[in-house]
Amino acid sequence: MEYGLLLPAGQAQLDAGGSARALVEIAVEAERLGFDSVWAGDSLVRARIEPLTLLAAVAQATERVTLGTAVLMPAYRHPVHAAVTLSSLDLLSEGRLVVGVGAGFPGFSEKELELVGVDFRTRFSRLDDTVALWRELWTGNPQSFHGKVLHYDWLPEVPEPARPGGPPIWLGGITPAALGRTARLYDGWLPYPPDPADYATALDTIRDTATRPVTPALFATLFVDDDAQRGAKALDDYCRATYRMPLESVAQIQTMMTGPDIADRLGRFVEAGARHILLRLGVVDSATFTEQLARVGEILSALPGRAVLEAAEC
């Protein structure tokens, strides 16, 4: 089992007293506390620090933790230039990069994709083409590329990544189409379903048809508080600040946890097959984030799967 931390790089967190420099310090503290990975999100709809820039700084300040995007929107960037950037970041981190990717959501991503000149209707084919192109650029010197959407008659050389074949690429999503594409084309799976049973069923679907090893991960938002009512209020405040939606609505879509049974609830996802759990702390202001990070750090070794792993290592 591995556990990661999402860095609080959104505009809401910055407006509440956070800073870009402090994000690097948080990543260093997460490594000290024993987290296995730190992650950065990507959005044009909601302002945030650009994730690859942030992770480049984190790469220089840390030594052990995996660096990940949760999730990167490749459509914002030219596919070839993105391959250069990601390869460079993998080199800076000495092979510690994992690239979580997504294609956008109906009712949410239309305007941002229109802004960057991407047809919303072909976003999935473009994403798959982009990932295929990256892998070709990272493993050789292709002269051209012709996919469903992307077509290039000439391609440059790009820096060879630190990790042979390039960094692993994980896909978000739990729709039937996303599960099929994960099984065929991706190295990992990073969804956030509220129900462990749904997670288990979806993971079985991936494993039944996978053509490559797939790392089963989970994106979970939590607020550590033994008082479930107080914790729910904190998560509701976070959802309204981040999504302009109440917790009740967000919890129908995403994994949201608080109260005295967080470890048990995470354990149910571990039993369902999750092996890398990315934790997002459901807070906006920097002081509360620091408190929450310390509390998570205190219980990290006791989280599901971790105690057994440490005992085996001893």
C-alpha positions as CSV (number, residue, x, y, z in Angstrom):
1,M,0.0,0.0,0.0
2,E,1.1,3.5,-0.8
3,Y,-0.4,6.8,0.2
4,G,-0.1,10.2,-1.5
5,L,-0.9,13.8,-0.7
6,L,-2.5,16.3,-3.1
7,L,-0.8,19.7,-2.8
8,P,-3.3,22.6,-2.0
9,A,-2.4,24.6,-5.1
10,G,-5.9,26.0,-6.0
11,Q,-6.8,29.7,-6.0
12,A,-9.1,29.2,-3.0
13,Q,-6.2,28.0,-0.9
14,L,-3.9,30.8,-2.1
15,D,-6.6,33.4,-1.4
16,A,-6.9,31.9,2.1
17,G,-3.3,32.5,3.0
18,G,-1.3,29.9,1.1
19,S,1.6,30.6,-1.1
20,A,3.3,29.0,-4.1
21,R,6.6,28.7,-2.2
22,A,4.8,27.0,0.8
23,L,3.6,24.3,-1.5
24,V,7.2,23.0,-2.0
25,E,7.6,23.1,1.8
26,I,4.4,21.1,2.2
27,A,5.8,18.5,-0.2
28,V,9.0,18.3,1.8
29,E,7.0,17.8,5.0
30,A,4.9,15.1,3.4
31,E,8.1,13.2,2.5
32,R,9.3,13.6,6.1
33,L,6.0,12.3,7.4
34,G,6.2,9.1,5.3
35,F,3.9,9.8,2.4
36,D,4.9,7.8,-0.7
37,S,3.8,10.5,-3.2
38,V,2.8,14.1,-3.7
39,W,0.5,15.3,-6.5
40,A,-0.7,18.4,-8.2
41,G,-3.9,19.1,-10.0
42,D,-4.6,20.9,-13.3
43,S,-7.4,23.2,-14.4
44,L,-8.3,26.2,-16.5
45,V,-11.8,26.4,-15.1
46,R,-10.5,26.8,-11.5
47,A,-7.3,28.9,-11.2
48,R,-4.4,27.0,-9.7
49,I,-0.6,26.9,-9.8
50,E,0.5,25.1,-13.0
51,P,1.2,21.5,-12.0
52,L,4.3,20.7,-14.0
53,T,6.0,23.9,-12.9
54,L,5.2,23.1,-9.3
55,L,6.4,19.5,-9.6
56,A,9.7,20.7,-11.1
57,A,10.3,22.7,-8.0
58,V,9.2,19.8,-5.8
59,A,11.6,17.5,-7.6
60,Q,14.6,19.6,-6.6
61,A,13.4,19.8,-2.9
62,T,12.6,16.1,-2.3
63,E,14.5,12.8,-2.7
64,R,12.1,9.9,-2.3
65,V,8.5,10.6,-3.0
66,T,6.8,9.9,-6.3
67,L,5.6,13.0,-8.1
68,G,2.2,12.8,-9.8
69,T,-0.4,14.8,-11.7
70,A,-4.0,14.3,-10.5
71,V,-4.9,14.8,-13.1
72,L,-3.2,16.5,-16.0
73,M,-5.3,17.8,-18.9
74,P,-3.0,17.1,-21.9
75,A,-5.4,19.0,-24.2
76,Y,-4.2,22.3,-22.7
77,R,-0.7,21.7,-24.2
78,H,0.8,20.9,-27.6
79,P,1.3,17.1,-27.5
80,V,4.9,17.2,-28.7
81,H,6.0,20.0,-26.4
82,A,4.2,18.2,-23.5
83,A,6.3,15.1,-24.2
84,V,9.4,17.3,-23.9
85,T,8.2,18.8,-20.6
86,L,7.3,15.5,-19.1
87,S,10.5,13.8,-20.1
88,S,12.4,16.8,-18.6
89,L,10.5,16.5,-15.4
90,D,11.1,12.8,-15.2
91,L,14.8,13.5,-15.6
92,L,14.8,16.2,-12.9
93,S,13.1,13.8,-10.5
94,E,15.4,10.9,-11.5
95,G,12.5,8.8,-12.6
96,R,9.9,9.6,-9.9
97,L,7.2,10.9,-12.1
98,V,3.7,9.4,-12.6
99,V,1.4,11.2,-15.1
100,G,-2.3,11.0,-14.2
101,V,-4.4,12.2,-17.2
102,G,-8.0,13.1,-17.9
103,A,-10.1,14.3,-20.9
104,G,-12.6,16.6,-19.2
105,F,-16.2,16.4,-18.1
106,P,-19.5,17.2,-19.8
107,G,-21.0,20.4,-18.5
108,F,-17.7,21.5,-17.1
109,S,-14.9,21.3,-19.6
110,E,-16.5,22.6,-22.8
111,K,-15.3,26.2,-22.5
112,E,-11.8,25.4,-21.4
113,L,-11.4,23.0,-24.4
114,E,-12.9,25.5,-26.8
115,L,-10.4,28.1,-25.4
116,V,-7.4,25.8,-26.3
117,G,-8.9,24.9,-29.7
118,V,-9.8,21.3,-28.9
119,D,-13.1,19.8,-30.1
120,F,-14.9,18.5,-27.0
121,R,-16.5,15.7,-29.0
122,T,-13.1,14.1,-29.9
123,R,-11.4,14.7,-26.5
124,F,-11.1,11.0,-25.7
125,S,-9.5,10.1,-29.0
126,R,-7.2,13.1,-28.7
127,L,-6.1,12.0,-25.2
128,D,-5.4,8.4,-26.4
129,D,-3.5,9.7,-29.4
130,T,-1.5,12.1,-27.2
131,V,-0.4,9.3,-24.8
132,A,0.5,7.0,-27.8
133,L,2.5,9.8,-29.3
134,W,4.3,10.4,-26.0
135,R,5.3,6.8,-25.7
136,E,6.6,6.7,-29.3
137,L,8.7,9.9,-28.7
138,W,10.0,8.5,-25.4
139,T,11.1,5.1,-26.7
140,G,12.5,6.0,-30.1
141,N,12.8,8.6,-32.8
142,P,9.6,8.3,-34.9
143,Q,9.6,10.2,-38.1
144,S,5.8,10.7,-38.2
145,F,2.6,10.0,-36.2
146,H,-0.9,9.5,-37.5
147,G,-3.7,8.7,-35.0
148,K,-7.4,9.2,-35.0
149,V,-7.1,12.9,-34.3
150,L,-3.4,13.8,-34.2
151,H,-1.4,13.8,-37.5
152,Y,2.3,14.8,-37.8
153,D,4.4,14.2,-40.9
154,W,7.6,15.3,-39.0
155,L,8.6,14.9,-35.4
156,P,11.6,16.1,-33.5
157,E,13.7,14.2,-31.1
158,V,12.9,14.6,-27.4
159,P,15.0,14.0,-24.3
160,E,15.0,10.4,-23.2
161,P,13.2,10.1,-19.9
162,A,15.0,8.7,-16.8
163,R,12.6,5.8,-16.6
164,P,12.9,3.4,-19.6
165,G,9.8,3.9,-21.8
166,G,8.8,7.0,-19.9
167,P,6.8,7.7,-16.8
168,P,3.7,5.5,-16.1
169,I,0.5,7.1,-17.3
170,W,-2.7,6.6,-15.2
171,L,-6.2,7.4,-16.3
172,G,-9.0,8.9,-14.3
173,G,-12.7,7.8,-14.7
174,I,-15.1,5.0,-14.0
175,T,-17.4,5.0,-17.0
176,P,-17.5,1.8,-19.0
177,A,-15.6,3.5,-21.8
178,A,-12.9,4.7,-19.4
179,L,-12.5,1.2,-17.9
180,G,-12.0,-0.3,-21.3
181,R,-9.5,2.3,-22.3
182,T,-7.6,1.9,-19.0
183,A,-7.4,-1.8,-19.6
184,R,-6.1,-1.4,-23.1
185,L,-3.8,1.6,-23.0
186,Y,-2.9,2.8,-19.5
187,D,-0.6,1.9,-16.7
188,G,-2.8,2.9,-13.8
189,W,-6.3,3.8,-12.8
190,L,-7.2,6.8,-10.6
191,P,-10.9,7.2,-9.9
192,Y,-12.9,8.6,-6.9
193,P,-16.1,6.6,-6.6
194,P,-17.9,6.9,-3.3
195,D,-18.8,3.2,-3.0
196,P,-16.1,0.5,-2.5
197,A,-18.4,-2.0,-4.2
198,D,-18.5,0.0,-7.3
199,Y,-14.7,0.3,-7.2
200,A,-14.3,-3.4,-6.9
201,T,-16.6,-4.2,-9.8
202,A,-14.9,-1.6,-12.0
203,L,-11.4,-3.0,-11.1
204,D,-12.6,-6.5,-12.0
205,T,-13.7,-5.2,-15.3
206,I,-10.3,-3.7,-16.0
207,R,-8.4,-6.8,-14.9
208,D,-10.6,-9.1,-17.0
209,T,-9.5,-7.3,-20.2
210,A,-6.2,-5.6,-19.3
211,T,-3.3,-6.0,-21.8
212,R,-0.7,-4.6,-19.4
213,P,-0.2,-4.3,-15.6
214,V,-2.5,-1.6,-14.2
215,T,-1.9,0.1,-10.8
216,P,-5.2,0.4,-9.0
217,A,-5.3,3.8,-7.2
218,L,-8.0,5.9,-5.5
219,F,-8.5,9.7,-5.1
220,A,-10.1,10.3,-1.7
221,T,-10.9,13.6,0.1
222,L,-10.9,13.7,3.9
223,F,-11.1,15.9,6.9
224,V,-9.7,14.3,10.1
225,D,-12.1,14.8,13.0
226,D,-13.7,12.3,15.3
227,D,-16.8,14.5,15.4
228,A,-18.5,13.4,12.2
229,Q,-20.9,16.4,12.2
230,R,-18.1,18.9,12.6
231,G,-16.0,17.2,10.0
232,A,-18.9,17.2,7.5
233,K,-19.3,20.9,8.1
234,A,-15.7,21.4,7.2
235,L,-16.0,19.3,4.1
236,D,-19.1,21.2,3.1
237,D,-17.2,24.5,3.4
238,Y,-14.5,23.1,1.3
239,C,-16.9,21.8,-1.4
240,R,-18.6,25.2,-1.6
241,A,-15.3,27.1,-1.9
242,T,-13.8,24.7,-4.4
243,Y,-16.8,23.6,-6.5
244,R,-19.6,26.0,-5.5
245,M,-21.6,22.9,-4.6
246,P,-22.6,21.5,-1.2
247,L,-21.0,18.4,0.2
248,E,-24.3,16.5,-0.3
249,S,-23.9,16.9,-4.1
250,V,-20.2,16.3,-4.4
251,A,-20.4,13.2,-2.2
252,Q,-22.6,11.6,-4.8
253,I,-19.7,11.7,-7.2
254,Q,-16.5,11.7,-5.1
255,T,-15.1,9.8,-2.2
256,M,-15.5,12.1,0.8
257,M,-14.5,11.0,4.4
258,T,-14.6,12.3,7.9
259,G,-15.5,11.1,11.4
260,P,-14.0,8.4,13.6
261,D,-14.1,5.6,10.9
262,I,-11.8,7.1,8.2
263,A,-9.3,4.2,8.5
264,D,-12.1,1.6,8.3
265,R,-13.6,3.3,5.2
266,L,-10.2,3.4,3.5
267,G,-9.8,-0.2,4.5
268,R,-12.9,-1.1,2.5
269,F,-11.3,0.4,-0.6
270,V,-8.1,-1.5,0.1
271,E,-10.2,-4.7,0.4
272,A,-11.7,-3.7,-3.0
273,G,-8.3,-3.7,-4.5
274,A,-6.9,-0.1,-4.2
275,R,-3.1,-0.1,-3.8
276,H,-2.2,3.6,-4.0
277,I,-4.5,6.1,-2.2
278,L,-4.2,9.7,-3.0
279,L,-5.4,11.9,-0.1
280,R,-6.8,15.4,-0.6
281,L,-7.3,17.3,2.6
282,G,-10.7,19.0,2.5
283,V,-9.6,22.4,3.8
284,V,-8.9,25.8,2.3
285,D,-7.0,27.9,4.8
286,S,-3.3,27.2,5.3
287,A,-3.4,27.0,9.1
288,T,-6.1,24.3,9.1
289,F,-4.2,22.5,6.3
290,T,-1.1,22.4,8.5
291,E,-3.1,21.0,11.4
292,Q,-4.8,18.4,9.2
293,L,-1.5,17.3,7.6
294,A,0.0,16.8,11.0
295,R,-3.0,14.7,12.1
296,V,-2.8,12.5,9.0
297,G,0.9,12.1,9.5
298,E,0.2,10.8,13.0
299,I,-2.1,8.1,11.7
300,L,-0.3,7.3,8.5
301,S,1.5,4.2,9.7
302,A,-1.8,2.8,11.0
303,L,-3.7,3.3,7.8
304,P,-4.9,0.2,6.0
305,G,-2.2,-1.9,4.5
306,R,0.6,0.2,5.9
307,A,1.0,-1.5,9.3
308,V,1.2,-4.9,7.7
309,L,3.8,-3.7,5.2
310,E,6.0,-2.2,7.9
311,A,5.8,-5.3,10.0
312,A,6.9,-7.4,7.0
313,E,9.8,-5.0,6.3
314,C,11.0,-5.4,9.9
